[in-house]
Every structure is written in structure tokens, then in C-alpha cells.
């Protein structure tokens, strides 16, 4: 799947210049390609999930204060103590989970590094990871780096509920990790209690470690509420929960994430983390400790209220332009069917790529073609586009006006 092609002479397979075979199938991330094309064509980027607005200004002040106070050398590798303590308090306050800040928390350079450290630290070659598709694009690449097998179970448009018969059929003796993203990117699904209880039962029955990517833990709507898998009976000691401050506080470029769980599992995360980044940006950790301590329940509810308005603006605009969208109950993404815009002139092999390219070139709006987030149900992914609503209302309104006129 390519938006643009760079022509290069064939590369000799030698030890000085070639991509490792385990990474070669993944190519360039689709996020980078869409962002490049959007910038080149002056499009409004509703593809990549980063806000076009700043987080609380107090956080920059807190970071400058930390720099002035001398927090400019390596942080404690498992995380600056103030941040580890703030994470521990937040997890107990919001989810009722007790975590020792010194042994049960590992701060990482964003949630993506936490995912990498969790998989690399717990998997051996020949093991298998089981997750749901569509999936975040780093999951299969990190699994490949660990020498493990990547298995998926599709979540089908528009309700994206779990097919437990299919899930159980995919569990093998080699399966070691259930990788769960909740609230789910890109579908926006918030899994209900019945689904979570069934997932917990499967993990316990098959002695699986659950790696839970909960970066959108504070973004849920319409009466849904995120419930961490780790909070279910029997799961506290077998779950690595991953989150970050980037999505919640609109500071994605700071890359402050973490993993928490039992001391035994967090030690596995740290075993890899110490050789990936060693330590995360020290003053930014102090700033995010301030964020977790300061911006709690009422502030988070206002954040959700603002995102609900943005979500509705996007849903209304997509409907007006002829898309069929699934209403997300969490995260800040919408999956929409593009059937009304596909014709014989488009690429029948990759219609989502063709439509995404057409949107950028003809309407000036960028979306993500999600077929690369699928393995088993690729044909379903090719009928969809992913739009992000983590943008100012004015940006979303302008994008929807462009769609309505251009289509």
C-alpha cells in the first residue's frame, strides 16, 4: 500500500545495507505516508491522531520549572519518582488497583515504547500474540521483532463486538499474550462487562498474560465507561496495563507513557526498556506528574464533553457527505464506509487507498485507509476509512465543508 513511490536501484543483500527481513514486510507506516501527502497538498489532516490544539498551558510551565530546578540529567530508569507516585495514585483513584510506585510502574517514551518493551520483555521466539483487528500498526511489527507469531480475530463493522467462538479457536499452546486495546483504536469500541469477563476467563483458563493498551482510558461517551481488564477478578497479577499522558493532555509530542502491573511482569517490561531508551525525558516526567495530580475528575469530564461535540460534528459532516459511519463510544476515531464513492476508475485491489488519495487531492481532507490494520478481514478494511476528531471544532467544520463541496 503506497501513496508515493521512491525509485531506487536494486539493493544488494549484504551486511552493510539492508532492512532486516523481519521488518521488511511492514514498509513505511501509513500514518507517515498520509501525513506527508496531506502536507504536500495542503489538506486538513483528519488521518493521524494528534490534536491541532495545545494541552493545558500549566504543563509547559511545569516543564520549564523542572528544567530550572535541575531535573536535566538521566531520570531513574523506571521513572522519576514523582511521576511513578502520581501514576500509582491515579490508577488506585480511577480503577481501584494498588500499584507500588517503585516496583509496579515503569515509565517509557510513549505508550508505543511501552508496548514494545512489554512484548519484547515477555515473548520468546515461537510464542504467539493474539489480538483483534483492525489493530494499531506497531503491534505486528513489534511481535515480529520478538520472533513471535501474530494472530488476529476480526471485529466487524458497524458494532465491532467480539466473536468469542472465533477467539477461542485461535488460542493455541503457543499463545502467550492477549493484546487488548481498549477503548479501541480505530473502531472506537468500549468493551462491555460481559465481553471483559469472557476475556478474563480465557486468559485464566489458558494462562495468558494480558497486555492492555489503554491510552484512551479517559475518552468514553454515551454512558459507556472504560473498565480496565486488570480490575477483574484474577487479572491483577497477569495483566500489563499501558497508558500515557499524550492523548489525555493533548501533548502527543512529549511521549510520556508507562506500564503498570505486578512487580514480576513490570520487571519483564523493564528488562527490555532499559535497552530501548534507558530513561525518558526527565523534566517532562515532572510536568506530567503535575498533570496527573492536578487535572482529575471534573477536568476529565469537561474534556469528554468537548470531545463529544467534536465527535458529533464529524459524524454529522460525514453523513451529510454520504459516508456511513459507526458511532464510536470511545477514543477519538470514526470508522466510515466509503461505498458511495467507489467507481470503476478506482483501484479495485486497494479501494480504501484510492478513496483516501481522492479525498486529499479533490477535497483537501486526509483520512487513513485502514486495510493495513487487518490480516484476516482485509476486504472489510478496504471498504472503510478512519477519521480522527481530535481537532478544533473550526478545523472539523472546515473539513466537513470541504468534503460536502468536493464530493
Protein Blocks (a to p, Z undefined) as FASTA:
>chain_A
ZZbdcddddddddfkbccdfklmmnmpafklmmmmmmmmnopacfkbgcdfbdcdfklmm
mmmmmmmnopabccdfkbpfklmmmmmmmmmmmnopacdfklmcccdehjklmmmmmmmm
mpcehiacdddddddfklmmmmmmnopacdddddddfklpacfklmmmmpcfklmbdcdd
ddddfklpacdfklmmmmmmmmmmnopacdddfklmmgcgehiacddfklpghklmmccc
dddfklmnopaknopacddddfklmmmmmmmmmmmnopacfklmmmmmmmmmmmgmklmm
mmmmmmmmmmmmmmmmmmmnopacdddfedjbdcddfklmgcfkbcfklmmlmmmmmmmm
mnopacddfklmpfklmmmmmmpccddfbbcfklmmmmmmmmmmmZZ
